[in-house]
């Protein structure tokens, strides 16, 4: 039975048949005071043959410590349409009843992997007469989620109208930043009154919750999305309802191409690439299309140029497989070579971005620039087979993140992906291939905290250290899943493949509701199968007025945006957040300064790409 202590701290609201316990004096996180939110399941569901474990929670520390739950020993899986019991079994106490320091919770596990028939179900506790949220078991259970989450990039398009039938009327908007001295005629940041330096830099994706566009910040998402396509091309169909749908090219490639077209405009005639374009103040309009502020572009920078060289080369390698895009692929290859030459012949700077364009420092350290050049060399070699690229990889391999970290690709994952891609090339240098694969196997074998399933690490089955619960932690959470699936994809440890697949899946389940909040970390997914998803997020567009909250405002934010995640390093004004266990340091809000919701709920194109790459591994053809 669920018990709620210290009731004076809370107030009740009703959503449908669910009683929602809303924290008024804490920090806006909604806690459903039913076992539907204490029996944690992937709210979208499971594929028939996949591992399936519900996590039953008794909170001990943190914002929901007033709620307690003592589960019955036997749990059931029931058909949601008939209430017929299809499976029952005993639950397993996690870690002998230990309170997990990261979540502040005690937990039990209910393994119902034997349930494989497709259908609609819920988990039932007969002792307490309590049930979980409903969920589905189906081969294509994540298909709709994939489409919705991929369409986030369409809603992030700059200089492009979001109109029906491609945009829901609730989130339509005109083309943004195409006025005088905006993206189609942007002025140079350090010579603002000079019309002779105006440049056409329209298009591309808004970076995050702000409306600026950063070349270096595009590096990870372009590479991850291209890798996601390459590893599972058949799932990326031509019917995601974007303007380019039904043109014979997968919609993911069309969306990537929209960003590439912007990157081409950011490249100067000499091969160098301007680092960013955007606003020089924070006075955003209610909608992007209503924003009349002048826009400025920053200088050409080594970090932007080498990042672009890598993106163009990778895109050229993928796009050349489509007959209609062969000319585009050739152009990208040539542009990549020109960017490489510019990078080689110009000073490597780390202070190129003054941040007068607000905000985000788009510079990269010298070590990161060198790592980006290795990524560029990998794909340029795949395209052109020139020895100089092999020599460069050999000389600078140790500068890449996989050779600096104890986990292959939780940070800068496109570097790890590039190295594994190189190791699969038939023309690859055998010594470099062995060095890459040896390093990957060494990391996997020596770090049981990061790889494979370890039942003692985390009651929510998706462990990462406290240090990784920082700004954008959901990106890192997804990348832990991705690096585990790399082991499966490459068959590195063939005798224990299930351990890595389960680990990767459990990181996906975490983002789908198997977490200390019991919340799907994607925005406004109620029409996509979620019962409790992120209701608010920091966004200069979707956080205002009619878009404010998915449950209480007229429309709420657009669906499918992955929010940033728990942040133990939160610096905003809500002190209660700072004393939460790391996994509970989250605010379901879009409030601006001094709450600083961007530190927790802001989405970003690089969070989204990490999630989509993970999700794409579990989409059935």
LOVOTI-820382 format. One record per residue: z, x, y of N, C-alpha, C, O in turn. Coordinates in steps of 0.05 Angstrom, whole numbers, plus 5000, padded with zeros to 4 digits. Example, Ala and Ser with C-alpha at 12.3 -4.5 7.8 and 13.67 -1.06 7.14 Angstrom:
LOVOTI-820382
515652644886515652464910515652644934516952854934
514252574955514352734979515752585001516152685023
end
This chain:
LOVOTI-820382
500050174976500050005000500050175025501450385026
498550095045498450245070500750155088501349915091
502150345099504250295118503650435144502550655144
504250295166503750415193506450425207507750225212
507150675215509650715229509150755259506850805267
511150715276510950755305508650595317506950695332
508750335310506450165319506150135349504050065358
508350195364508150165393506150355406505350315429
505250555391503250745402500450625402498650745414
500050405388497350315383496850025391498749875395
494349955392493549675396491349605376489949775367
491149345369489249265350486849135363487048985382
484549185351482049025357480848955331481549065310
479048765331477848675306474848715308473548615326
473648845288470748885286470048755259470648855238
468648525260468048375236470648305222472348175234
470848385197473348325181475148565180477148565166
474448785195476049025194477949035218477148995241
480549085212482349135234482249425242482649605225
481749475267481449745278483949825293484649685312
485150035285487550135299486650345319485850565311
486750275345485650445365487850595380489750465389
487650855381489751005395489350995425487451095436
491250865438491150845467492351095480491351185501
494451195469495851415481495051685470495951895480
493351695450492451945440489752015452489652105475
487551975438485152085449482651935440480552065436
482751675437480351525434479151525406477051405401
480351665387479351655360480251385347482551315349
478351245335479050995322479751035293478251165278
481950925285482950955257483050675245484650515254
481450625225481450365212483850355194484050515174
485750175199488250165184487849995159489349805154
485950065143485549945116484750175098484050395108
484950135072484250355054481250405055480350615045
479650225068476850285071476550545086474450685083
478450615102478250875116480151085105480451295117
481551025083483251215070482151285042483151465029
480251125033478751195009476051295019474251125024
475751555022473451665036471051705016471251834996
468851585024466351615008464051685028464351645052
461851775017459451805033458551525039457751375021
458651445065458151165072455251085068454750845067
453451265065450751195058450351165028448850995019
451751335013451751304984451051564970451451784980
449951534945449551764927447051714911446251494907
445751934903443551924885444651894856446851984851
443151764838444251704811445351944796447451934784
443952174796444752394780446652594794447552784782
447252544819448952734834451852694828452752474819
453452904833456352894831457452704852456452694874
459452544844460552334862463552344860464752294839
464852404882467852414883468752274909467952354931
470452074906471851954929474352104934475752194916
475052134960477552274968479452064979478851934999
481752044967483751854975485852004992486752214983
486651895015488152055035490751925041490951675045
492852085043495452005054496052195078496952415073
495452115102495852285126498752365129500552205126
499252625135501952725139502352845167504452825179
500252965178500353095204497953015220495752965210
498253015246496052955264496052675275498052535272
493852595288493852345303494352095286495351895297
493852115260494251875243496551905224496651775203
498552075230500752115213502551875210504151855192
502251675229503751425227502951255203504351075195
500551305193499451145171500051295144499551535142
501151145125501651265099500451095077500350845080
499651215055498351065033499051195007498651435003
500151044988500751134962498850994942499250754936
496851134933494851004916495850944888497751064878
494550744875495050704847493850934830492251084841
494650954805493751174789490951134778489451334774
490150884774487450824763485750694785486650504798
483350794788481450684807479050574792478450664770
477650394806475350274794472950294812473150304837
470550294800468050254815467149974809466749904786
466749814830466049534826463249484839462549594860
461849304826459249214837459849044861461348854860
458649114884459248984909458348694910459248534925
456348624893455248354893456748174874456947934879
457748274851458948104831461948154828463347994815
462948374840465748454836466348544807468748574800
464448584791464848674764465448964763464249124777
467449044748468249324745466249464727465749384704
464949674737463049824721464050094711462850214694
466350174722467550434714470350444724471050344746
472150564708474850604717475850874707474950974686
477750994721478851254713481151324730481751204751
482651524721485051614735484251804758482251954757
485851784779485351964802486852234797488752244782
485952434811487152704808488452794833487152794855
491052854832492452954856491453224864491253404847
490753254889489653514898491953714903493953654916
491653954891493454184895496454114892498154194907
497053954871499753874865501253744888503653774890
499853594904501153454926501453614951502953524969
500253844953500454014977499353875002497353725000
500553925025499453825050497454035060498154265065
494953955063492854145072493254205101493454025118
493354465108493954545136491654495154492054455178
489154485144486854445161486554145170485654095192
487353965152487053685158489753545163489753335175
491953655153494553525155494753295135496453115139
493253295114493153075095493953155067493553385059
495152965052495252985023492952825012491952645025
492052894988489652764978489552744948490852894934
487952554939487252524910484252504908482852434927
483152574885480352554880479852344858481252334838
477752184861476852004841473952064835472152004851
473452184811470852264803469452034788470351944767
467351924800465851704788462951784783461151614785
462552034776459852144772458351994749455951994748
459851874731458651734708457151484717455451384702
457651384741456251144750453551234761453351374781
451451154747448751254754446751024758444551074769
447450784751445650564755445350494785447350494799
442950444793442450384822443750114828443649924813
444850104852446149854860448049894884448050114896
449449684891451449684913454249674902454749514884
455949854911458649874899460849914920460249954943
463349894910465549984926467750094907467750024883
469450254917471750364901474050174905474650094927
475450114883477649914884480250024873480250144852
482349984888485050064880486549804872487449654890
486649744847487849484838490849474843491949254847
492149694843495049704848495749604876497649454880
494049684895494549604923492649384933492849304956
490849304916488849104924487349194948486949044967
486449444947485049564970482349674960481949744937
480449684979477749774971476549964992477449975015
474650114984473250295002471150145017470649905012
469750285035467350175047465250145024465450295004
463349965027461249945007459350185010459150305031
457950244988455950454988453850394967454250214950
451650534968449450494950449150734931449850954938
448150684908447150894890444150824886443350614876
442551024895439650974895438151244897439251424909
435851264885434351514886433751594915433951834922
433051404932432251464959434451384979433751305002
436951414972439151314988439251445016440251325034
438251695018438351835044435751835059435551955081
433751685049431151685062431251575090430151705108
432451345094432651225120434151395139433551415163
436251535129437851715146436151945155436252025178
434552055137432752275144430852195167430552345186
429651965164427751875185429251835212428251925232
431551705211432951655236433851905249433651935273
434952095233435952345245433652525255433952665274
431352515242429052665251428052555278427052705295
428152295281427252165306428952235330428152175353
431252365326432752475348431052645365431252645390
429252805353427552985369425552825386424952915408
424652605376422852435393424352335418423352345440
426852245414428452155437429152385456429752335479
429052635446429652865463427152965477427353155493
424852845473422452945486422652925517423552725527
421853135530421653135559418753085567416953175554
418452945590415752895600414052715582411652725582
415452535567414052365548415452095548417952085543
414051875552415251615553416251535525414851575505
418651415524419651295500419350995502420950865516
417350895490416650615493416150485466415350625447
416550225463415750085438412750125433411250145452
411950145408413550095384414950335373416250325352
414750565387415950815377418850845383420350965369
419650735405422450735413423450445412422150265421
425850415403427150155404427450075433428150245450
426849825441427049735469429749805481429949835506
431849825465434449885475434650165487436250215504
432850345477433050625486430350715497429750955495
428950545509426350625521426850745549428750685563
424950915556425051045582422351155589420751225570
421751185614419151295622419151595619421251715613
416851715623416552005622418252135644418052055667
419752335637421652455656420552725666419152865653
421352785691420853045704417953115707417153345703
416352915714413452965719412852925749410452905756
414852905766414452865794413853125809413553335796
413653105835413153335852415353545848417653485849
414453795843416154025839418053985815420354095815
417153835796418653815771417053965749415754165755
417253885724416254055703413354115703412454325694
411653935713408853995714408054165738405754255739
409954205756409454385779411954515788412754515811
413354645768415954765772415755015790413755165789
417755055806417855285824419455515810421155465793
418855755819420355995808423056005821423355965845
425056045805427856035813428456215836430056145854
427256455837427856655857425856665880425856855896
424256455882422356435905421756135908419456045905
423755985913423655695912421655565931420655345926
421155695953419355575973416455655970414755575986
415855795949413155905946411555725927411955735902
409755555937408155375920406155525903405055415883
405455775910403555925895404556005867402956085850
407155985863408256065837408955815820410255845800
408055585829408455345813407055365786404855475784
408455275765407355285738407755015724409654875729
405854965706406054725689407754795664406754935647
410154695663411954745641413054485629415354465621
411354275630412154015620412354015589411354195576
413753805579413953775550416353905538418153985553
416353915512418654035498420953845495420853615505
423053935482425453775477427653845497428054075504
429053645506431653695519433353845499433353785476
434854035509436354215491438654065477438954095453
440153915491442553795480443153545496441453365498
445653525506446353295523445453335552445653145568
444453565558443253615584440253595583439153585561
438953605605436053565606434453825610432053815615
435854045607434454305611433154395584433654275563
431454595586429954695563430254995563429455135582
431255105541431755395538430155505515430255405493
428555705521426855825500428455935477427855875454
430456085483432056215461433556005445434056045421
434355785457435755575442433955425423434955285406
431355445427429455325409429055485384427855385364
429955725383429355915362430355815335428755795316
432955745333433955645308432655385299431655375276
432455175316431254925305428354945296427654835276
426755095311423955125303423855255275422455155258
425255475272425255615246426455435224425255425202
428655315229429955155207428254915199428054855176
426954785219425354555212422854645197421954505178
421654865205419354975190420155045161418654995142
422555165158423455235131424054985115423354975091
425254785127425754535113423154405104423054295082
421154425121418554315112417454475088416554355068
417454735090416354905070417654865043416354875022
420354835043421854815018421554545004422054534980
420854345019420654075007418553915021419153705033
415953995021413953885038413353585032412653445051
413653505008412753225001414453015014413552785016
416853075022418552865034417952815063418652615075
416553015076415952985104413252845108411152975111
413352585107410952425107410052365136411152465155
407952205138406652155163407251875174405551755187
409751785170410351505176413151485188414651295182
413951675205416651665218416651505244418651505259
414451365249414151195273414551355299416151295316
412851565302412551705327409651665335408051585319
408951725360406151675369404051815352401751725351
404752035339402752185323402652085294401052195279
404251895287404251795259401451695251399951595267
400851735226398351655213395951815223393651725222
396552065232394252235240393552445219391852615223
394752415195394052595173395752845172395453005154
397552875192399353115193402253005190402952805202
403953135174406653045171408053025199407653195216
409552815202410752765229412652985237412953045261
413953115218415653345226414053565239414853685258
411653615228409953825239408953735267408853895285
408253475270407553375296409753415316409253495339
412253365308414453395327414953685334415453745357
414753855314414954145320412754235339413254395357
410354135335408154205352408654125381407754255399
410053905385410653815412412354035426411854085450
414154145412415854365423414154615427414454755447
412454675407410754915409408854905433408355105447
407854665439406154635463407554705488406454825506
410154635490411754715513412155015513411955145534
412755125490413255415489410755565498410955775511
408455465491405955595500405755595531404755785543
406655375543406555365572408655555585408255645607
410655625570412755805580411756095577413056275588
409656145563408656425559406656485582404856335587
407056715594405256805615402756935603402656985579
400856995620398257105611398557385599396957465582
400757525606401057795596402657795569403258015559
403357565559404857545534407857505537409157405519
408957565561411757525566412457225568410657065574
414957155563415756875563418156835582420056975582
417856625598419956545617422256415601421856275582
424656465610426956415593427856125592428856035571
427555975614428655705614427455555638426355675657
427755285637426955125660428954885661429754775641
429754815686431554595689432554565717431354645736
434854435719436054355745438154565753439154715737
438654575779440554765790443154635799444754755813
443554375791446054235796446554045772444854025754
448753915773449553735751449253445758450553265746
447653375778447553105789445352945775443352865787
445752895749443752755733443652455741445652335749
441252345738440852055743441751895718442352015697
441751635721442551465698440651495674441551505651
438151525680436151575659434451815668434051865692
433451965649431752195656429352125674428652265692
428151895669425751815684426451755713424651755730
428951705720429751655747430651905762431351895786
430552135749431552385760429352505777427252575767
429852545803427852655821428552935830427153045848
430553065819431253335827429053525822427653505801
428653725839426653935834427554105810429854125804
425554205796426154365772425054655776423054695789
426554845765425855125769425755265742427155195723
424055475741423955635717425055915723424756015745
426256035702427356295705425356515699423056455694
426156765700424256995697423457035668424556925649
421457205665420657295638422857485628423857655642
423557445603425757605591425057695563423557575549
426257925556425758035530426857845508425557815487
429157725513430257545492428557305487428057235464
427457185508425756955505423057035492421956885476
422057265499419457355489419457405460417657325445
421557555450421557615422422257365405421357345382
423957195416424456945402421856775399421356665378
420256765420417756625419415756755400414356615385
415757015399414057155380414657065352412857015335
417257045346418056965318417356675313416456615291
417756505332417156215328414156175324413356025307
412556295341409656265339408656365313406856245300
409656595304408656715278409456535255407756485237
411856435254412756255233411056005233410155915212
410755885257409155645259406255685250405055525237
405155915258402355975250402055985220400155895208
404056115206403956135177404055855164402655815144
405655675175405855405163403455235171402355095154
402555245196400455065205397755135194395954965193
397355385185394755455175393955315150391555315142
395855185137395155035112393854775118392654655100
393954675143392654425150389954485163389754615183
387754395151385054455162384854375191383554525207
386054155199385754065227387354245246386954235271
389054415236390754585253390154875250391755045260
387954945237387355235233386955375260387855605263
385555245278385055375304387755405319388255605332
389455205317392155225329393655455317394955605331
393555485290394955705277393955975286395556155291
391356005289390256255299391156315327391856545333
391256115344392156155371395056235371395856415387
396756115355399556185354399956475344401656615354
398356545324398556825314397857025336399257215340
395756965351394957145373397057155394397657365405
398156925401400356915421402857065412404157195428
403357045386405657195375405257495378407057645386
402857585372402257875374402457965403403558185408
401557805422401757875450404657885459405458055475
406257695449409057695456410457945445412158065458
409758015420410858255407410158505424411958665429
407658525433406958755449408458765476409358975484
408758535488410358525513413158615509414258775525
414358525487417158595481417358895476419259025485
415459015463415559295457415259465482416459685484
413759365501413059535525414759475549414359605570
416659295548418259225571421259275565422059265542
422859315586425759365582427059125568426358895572
429059195551430558995537433058925554434859095557
433058695565435158615583437058415571436258255554
439658425579441658235570442758075594444657915590
441758125618442757995641440557845656440557835681
438657745641436257625653436757345664435557255683
438657205651439256925659441756925677443956975668
441356865702443556845722445156595719447356575730
444256405703445456145699445555965724447055775726
443856035744443555855767442355595757442955385768
440555615738439655375724441855285705442655435688
442855045709445354955696444754815669442954655668
446054885648447855105644446955245619444755215610
448755405607448055545583446755815588444555825600
447956025579446856295582444756335560445556365536
442256345567440056365548439456655541437756705524
440856855553440457135545441557175516443157025506
440657385504441557465478442257765479441057915493
444257835463445058115462442858285451440958185439
443058555455440958735444440858715414438658715402
443158685402443158665372441758405363440258415343
442258185377440857935370437857955375436257845360
437158085397434258115402432958285380430658225372
434258495371433158655349432958485324430958505310
434958315319434758145295432457945298431057895278
432057845322429757665326427157805322425157685312
427058055329424558215324424058255295421758275286
426258275279425858285250424658025239422858025222
425657805249424657545241421657525248419957435233
421057605273418257605281416557785263414357705255
417558015257416058205239415558085212413458135200
417557935201417257805175414857625175413057645157
414657445195412457255194409857375204407657285195
409957565221407457705229406357865205403857885201
408157975189407158105164405957905145403857955133
407257675142406157465124403357385133401657315116
402857385159400257305169398157525168395857475161
399057765176397057975182397158215162395358375162
399358235147399558445126399458725137398558915123
400258775161400159045173402659195167404859095167
402359455161404559625153406659655175408959695169
405759645200407759685222409959485221412259545229
409459245212411459035210413459095188415859055190
412359195165414059275143415859505152418259495146
414859695166416459925175418659825194420859925193
417959635211419959535230422259395215424559425221
421459225196423559085180425359285166427859255167
424159485154425759685140427759825159430059875151
426859895182428460045201430759875213432859985219
430359615216432259455231433559235214434859065225
433159245188434259035171437258995174438258765174
438659215178441559195179442659065205445059025208
440859015224441658885249441758575246442758445264
440658475224440658185221443358075212444958225200
443857825218446457705213447357725184449757775179
445657695164446557715136447657985129449258005110
446958195144448058455139450458515156451658735155
451358325172453658355190455858165183458158205193
455357965167457357755162457957755132456557875116
460057605125460657585096459557325084459957265061
458157175101456756935092453856945101453457025124
451956885084449156945089448156825116446956975132
448456575120447156455143448656225155447556015161
451356255159452756045174452156065203452055855217
451756305214450856355241448056475240447356625222
446456395261443756495263442256465236441156655225
442256225225441256175198438356245195437356295173
436756225217433956285215433456575207431356645196
435356755212435057035204435257055174433657185161
437356925162437656935133435256795120434356895099
434356575131431956445120429556625120427956625100
429156765141426856945143426957165122424857235110
429357275118429557495098428957385070427657525054
430057155064429557035037426656965034425456985012
425356875056422456825055420957075049419057075033
421657295062420357555058420557635029418657735016
422957595017423457684990421757534970421457624947
420657304978418957144960415957204963414357114947
415257364983412457434988411457624966412757824960
409157564955408057744934407358024945407358214930
406758034971405958294983408358444995407958655007
410758334992413058455004413558734992412958794969
414658915009415459175000417759144979419759014985
417359264956419359224935422059324942424059204935
422259544956424859644964426359464983428759414980
424859345002426059155021426958905006429058795011
425158804988425858574973428458614958430158444958
428658834944431058894928433458914946435658824939
433159034970435459054988436358784998438758735000
434458605004435158335013436558184991438758064995
435358174967436458014946439158134936440957984928
439358394936441858514928444158444947446358384939
443458444973445558364993446258074989448658004991
444357894985444957614982446657574957448657424959
445957694935447557664910450357774914452257654904
450557994928453158114933454957924949457357884942
453857804970455457614986456257374970458557284971
454457264954455057024938457257084918459056934914
456957314905458857384883461657454894463657414880
461757554919464357654929465857464947468057524956
464657234953465857054972466056774961464456604967
468156724944468456464932469456254952469356014946
470356344976471056154997468556015009468655795018
466356165008463856055020461855945000460155785007
462056034975460055974956461255844931463255934920
459855644921460755504897463055324901464355324922
463655164881465754964884468455094876468755204855
470455074894473155174889475054944896475554884919
476254824876477854584880480354624896481554434906
481254874899483854924912483554964942485554994956
481154974953480755054981481154825000482354865022
480154594994479854385014479854105001478154054984
481753935008481753664996479153515002478453324987
477753585023475253455030472753595018470553515023
473253805002471253924985469054065000466854094990
469554145024467454275041468654495058468354495082
470054675045471654875060470055055078467855145071
471255105101470555335118473055415132474755245137
473355675140475855765152476455635178474755515191
479055645186479855535212478155635235477455485253
477355885234475856015256473255875261472255885284
472155735241469555605245469755325257467655195262
472155215260472454955273472554995303474654965316
470255075314470055125342467854945354466954765340
467154985378464954835391462454835373461455045366
461554595365459254585348459854625318458054725304
462254565310463054625282461354485261461054585239
460254255268458654115249456054265242455054235220
455054415260452754595254453554795233452054845214
455854915236456755115217457354985190456755095169
458554745191459154605167456554555151456454585127
454454465165451854425152450754685141449554685119
451054895156449855155147451255275123450055415107
453855215120455155285095453855145071453455265050
453254885075451754745055449054865050448154885027
447654935071444955055068445055315053443355365036
446955485059446955745045447755715016446855885000
449255515009449755454981447255354967446755424944
445755194981443255094968441255314966439455294948
441355514982439555744979439855864951437955954939
442355874942442955984915441455814894440355924875
441555554898440155374879437155414881435755434861
436155414905433255424910432055684898429955674887
433555904901432556164891433356224863432656434852
435056044851436056084824437456354821437056504802
439156414840440456674841442656694819442856904807
444056484814446156484793445556254774446856044775
443656294757442456074741444455944723444155714716
446556084715448555974696450455774710451855624697
450555784736452555624751451255464774452455434795
448855374769447455234791448954994801448954944825
450254844783451554604792453854654812454354494830
455154884810457354954828456354964857457654874875
453955084861452855114888451654854898451854794922
450454704880449354444888451554254896451254114916
453654244880455954074887457154154914457753984931
457354414919458454514944456654424968457654324988
454054454964452154374985452354074990452453985013
452453914969452653624972455253544986455253365002
457453674979459953604991460053665021461453525035
458553865030458353905059456753675072457353605094
454853575058453353345068455153095068455152945088
456653055047458552825046460552845068461352635079
461553085075463353115097462152995123463552845137
459653055128458352955153457852655151457352525171
457852545127457352265122459952105118459751865110
462252215125464652055124466952165107469152065110
466452365090468652475074469952695090469552935084
471352615110472652805128475252675138475752445133
476952825152479552715160479452485180481452345183
477152435192476952195209475751955194475951735204
474652005170473351795156470951685171470251445169
469651855186467551775205464951915198464952155193
462751775198460051905197459652035224459851915245
459052295224458752455248456052415262455352555281
454452225252451952155265452451915283453951735276
451151905306451651695325450451425317448151415307
451951215320451050935320449350875295447050785297
450350935272448850895247449550635233449150615208
450550435247451350195234449050035222449349905202
446650065233444349925222443050095200440950015188
444150325195443050515174444950535150444450705133
447050375149448750375126451550475130453250455112
452150585153454850685159456650445167455750265180
459250465159461250265168462850375191464050215206
462950635195464450755217463051015224463351215210
461651015246460151255254460951335283462351185296
459951565292460651655319459651445339457251375340
461451335355460851125374459951225401458551095415
460851465408460151585434459451875430460252005410
457951975449457352265449456752335478455752175494
457252585485456652685512453652725514452452885499
452352575532449552605537448952495564449852275571
447452635580446852555607445252295608445052165629
444052215586442651965584444351755569445051555581
444951815544446151605527449151565532450251395518
450351705550453151665555453751495579456051485588
451751355589452151215614451650915612449750835598
453350755625452850475628452450325602454250325584
450150205599449550035575449450195550449550085528
449250465552449050635528451750755520451850925503
453850665531456450805529457550825501458051045491
458150595488459550585463458150405444457250185451
457850495419456250345399457550075393456149895385
460150045396461549805389462149615413462249375410
462449735436463449575459461449555482461749375499
459449725484457549705505455149545496454949465473
453249505514450949325507449249445485448449295467
448749705486447049825466448350055451447850095427
449950215465450950465452448750675452446550635460
449550915443447551135442445451085421445850925403
443251225423441151205403442251315377444051485377
441151215354442351295328441351565319439351665327
443051685301442151915286442652185299441852385287
444052195321444752455333447252565320449352435318
447152815310449552945300451253055323450353215339
453752955324455453045345456653325338456453415315
457953455358458753725354460753775333460553965317
462853605331464853635310467553735320467853795344
469453745302472153835309472154105322470754285314
473854135342473954385358476854455364478054345383
478054635348480754715352481154875378483354905388
478954965390479055125415478454945440477955055461
478554685437478054505459479754575483482154625481
478554575507479854645532480154425552481054465574
479354175544479453955562482353865568484253995561
482453635581485053545593486753385573489053325580
485753305550487353145532488953325514487953435494
491453365521493153555508493653495478494053675462
493653235472494153165444492053275425492653325401
489653315434487553425417488253705409487753795386
489453855427489954145423492054195402492254425392
493653995395495754035375495053915348496753905330
492553825345491753715320491153935300490554155308
491353875274490254055254487254105260485953925271
486254335253483454405261481354185255479654135272
481554055232479453865225479753595239477953425238
482053555253482453305268482153335298482653145312
481353565307481153615336478553505346476653655352
478353245347475953105355476552865372478652745370
474752805391475052575409472552405408470352505413
472752155400470451975400469951865428470551635433
468952035446468751965474466452115486465452315476
465452015509463452155525464452215553462852275571
467052205557468252245584467652535593467652725577
467052555619466352815630468852965640471052905631
468453145659470753305669472953125679472352925693
475453175673476553415659476853375629477853555615
475953155618476153115589474353315574474953405552
471953375586470153575574469253495546469453655527
468253255544467453155517465153325506464753315481
463653465523461453625512462453835493460853935476
464953915494466054115476466354005447466754155428
466153735444466653615418464353425410463553435387
463453255427461553045419458753095427456952945419
458153305443455353345451453653425427454353585411
451253295425449353375404447653615414447853695437
446053725397444253935405442053955384442453885361
439654055392437454075374438054265351436854235329
439754465355440454655334442554545315442654625292
444254365324446054225305444254045287444654035263
442353905300440753715286439053855264438753755242
437954085271436254225251437854325227436854315205
440354415232442054495209442654265191442454285166
443254035203443753795187441253705172441453645148
438953695185436553605172435653785149434753695129
436054045153435354225131437054175107436154175084
439654125112441454065090440753795077440453785052
440353595093439753325082437153335066436853195046
435153485076432553485063432553585035430753525019
434653745028434853835000435453614980435153654956
436453384990437353174973435752914977436752694972
433252944986431452714989429652724964428252914959
429752504949428052494925425152434933424652274952
423352554919420452504925419752224918417452144921
end
